[in-house]
C-alpha cells in the first residue's frame, strides 16, 4: 500500500477526494498545513496521528508547515469548551513552538518542515482589512459551530473576539496559500472555513482532511495530558511500556492503526494472538519509533517482574542528608506523591510498601543508611541513600 492509500485509510473525511487526487497528480510540491495550539506544547501519541500523516506527505516530496497560532493565543482563543483560554505572552508562544518542533521532529523530517506564526500577517493588518475579512462570513454560519451555539443557548460568556477565531484560522490558509490542511475531527468546522475563504480570495481551495481522535488510556475520553490518560512522545521508554500495557484491550486495534504505520496484515496477526503479547508488541513499536531502544526485552522483563510484585534491579535513588526521614516526607521529596496528605491516604489504603512489606504507620521513620526501598502502587519505586 502506498503512502497516499495509507493516508486515505486513516482519514475520517476528505473534502474532497477528487481535489486531493488532482493536486497529487499535478506534480506540484504541495504545502501541507497543520495548525498548532501553543498553549499545549507537550505532544502525546494522540498528536502523532496527524504527525505521521504529515510524514507520509513529506515522503511523497511535499512540505509541511506548522502554523503556530501565536497572535490568536496572545489574545485568548476559544478552547472548544465552556470558556476562553487564557492569553499567552510572546515569549510563551515562542517557547512552545520550540518545544513543538523538538518533539515533532522525532517523526517529521526537519529539512521539509517549516514553522510559521500567524502574527506575521495579523500584526500588520489595518482595521479596513479586518472589516473586509469579516464580510466573508455570516453570523449564522459562525453560530453553527457547536461550542459557540451551546454557550450562547446556555447563557455562558461568549466574547466577540472568539467569533472571529474561525475566520482568522481560515485566513491563515490564505496567507500560506495552503494546498492541504489536516486536523482532528474536532477541527472540522474551522478548517472548512479556510477552504471557503480561500475561494473568496481567488485562491485554489485547499483540500481538508480530518483524522480520528485517539481515545485515551481510560478508554472513554480523547487522549489528553490534562486528563492524565496519555502516552507522551518524550516520556521515558519504561513509562511507555507501562502505559502501553494499560491500553484497554478493545482499544488496542485503534492504537495500532492510528499511532503506527504497521501493515494491516501484521496488525491482524498480532491481535489474533495473545492479547498481553499484543500490548507488548505495541510498546515495542512505540520504542522503535521514538526512542531507538534496543533493550526492549530487558524492559519487558522488568515490567513482568514488577507486575508480579517484585522489586526491579534498577530503582531511582533519593539522597537524604538527615539520619532519619518520615516516610511521607520521603514520598513527596521523591515525587512519588504530590503532597503529604495524599501520601498518608495512600499508606492508610495499604498502597505503600517498604522493602516489599505493606506499611500502615504514616509516622514511620526510615534510616537512609539501610537503603530502604519505598514502593507506591505497583510500579513506583525509590531507594533512599
BELVENCOR-V186942 format. One line per field, one symbol per residue. phi: phi as a letter, one per 40 degrees, with the letter a starting at -180 (. if undefined). psi: psi as a letter, one per 40 degrees, with the letter a starting at -180 (. if undefined). burial: + if it has 24 or more other C-alpha atoms within 12 Angstrom, else -. Layout:
phi->???
psi->???
burial->???
This chain:
phi->.cdcccccccccbbbbccccccccccgccccbbbcbcccbcccbccccdccccdcccccchcbbbcccccccccbgcccgbbaccccbcdcccccccccdccccccbccccbbbbbbccdbccbccccccccccccabcdcccccdccdccccbfcdaccccccddcccccdccccfccabbacccbddccccdcccdcccgcccccbbbbcccccccgbcccacccgbbbcccccdccccdcccccddcbcddcccccbbccdccccccccccccccccccdccdcccbbfcccddcccccccccccgcbccbbdbbcbcccbacdcccccccgcbcaccccccccccgbbbbfgbcbbccbdbbbdccfcbcbbgcbbbabcb
psi->hiddddddddidihgiddddddddedeihihhhhhhheegehiieddedddddddddddeeihhhhhhgddddeegiieebeiiiiiiidddddddddddddddeedihdefhihiheedddeehiddddddddeeiiddddeehddddddddefihhiddddedddddddddddefhdhhiiideedddddddddddddeeihhihhhiiihhiaeeeciihhddeefihideiiddddddddeehhdeedddddddeifiidddddddeeahdddddddddddddddeefhefddddddddddddeeihidhhiihhhdidihhdddddddeedididddddddddefehihfehhieheehiihddefihhhhadehiihh.
burial->---+-++++++++++-+--+--++-----+++++++++++++++++++++++++++++-+-+++++++++++++++++++---+---+----++-++-+++-+++++++--++++++++-++----------++-++----+--+-++--+------+---+++++++++++++++++++++++++++++++++++++-----++++++++++++++----+++----++++++--+++++++++++-+-++++++++++++----+---+---+--++++++++++++++----+--++-+++-+---+++--+--+-+----++++++++-+-++-----++-++---+++++--++--+---+++---++++++++++++++
